[in-house]
Amino acid sequence: MDESLLEGNINNFHVLVDNINTVIRSVPGSNASDIDPAQLLDLMAAYKSDIIEWVEYALLDTRVPYTRNLVDECDGKGNLVLKGTLLETLYEMPTRDSAGPLVQRQEKTLQENDVAYISDKVSICEFETATLALTSSSR
């Protein structure tokens, strides 16, 4: 029996993971490049973080201000902020002839429950905790 349904309580985080897996499995041969990232991002955006639902899966390391926990692998990846505030920095993709530091393209702050799309095909992406006093976690 699904533990998320015990005593009539639905664990919406489990539902989110199940829905993500359903989308991924619906693609023939699980070819990640055929998965519509917008569909996955919509699923994640609909979830409202509840630490009681996901804390058992979190690999929180108190020595660092930010941990990222993998839900599923696919070519494009979504990042759902479960706790805290993250600073996302996007950089231009370097060419073979590039020299010097990466060129910053965009920077934005993500709040709890915000979703970001991550893909090496789009740009190089860096995440860090926006507020050093808080610990952040994302899936």
C-alpha positions, 0 to 999 in steps of 0.5 A, a space after each residue: 500500500 502506498 504510504 502516502 495514503 495511510 490514514 486518509 492523508 495524501 502526501 502531495 510530494 509522493 503524488 508529484 513524484 508519481 506524476 513526474 514518473 508517469 510523464 517520463 514513462 509515457 515517452 516511448 523508450 524513455 528518450 529524455 529529449 522527447 519529454 516536454 519540459 513544460 509539462 514537468 515544470 507545470 507539475 512542479 509549479 503546482 506543488 506547494 512545499 510541505 517539509 513534512 512531506 519531503 524531509 525524509 528524502 532530503 539530503 540536508 548537509 548543515 555544513 553547506 547552505 544549499 543542497 539539491 536533491 534529485 527526483 528523476 533524471 531527464 535531459 532537461 531538468 527542473 529545479 523546485 525550491 522546497 525551502 529557502 531562497 535561491 539565486 540562479 545565475 545563467 551564463 552564456 555557453 562558451 565556444 571552443 574558442 572562448 577564453 576567460 571567465 564565463 559571461 553572465 546572461 541572467 540572474 534571478 532570485 527564486 523563492 520557495 515553490 518557484 520552479 526553474 528549468 535547467 538544461 545544458 542545451 540552454 546555458 550554464 546554470 549556477 544555484 546558490 543560497 540567496 540568504 546566507 542565514 537560511 538553509 535552502 533545499 531543492 528537488 
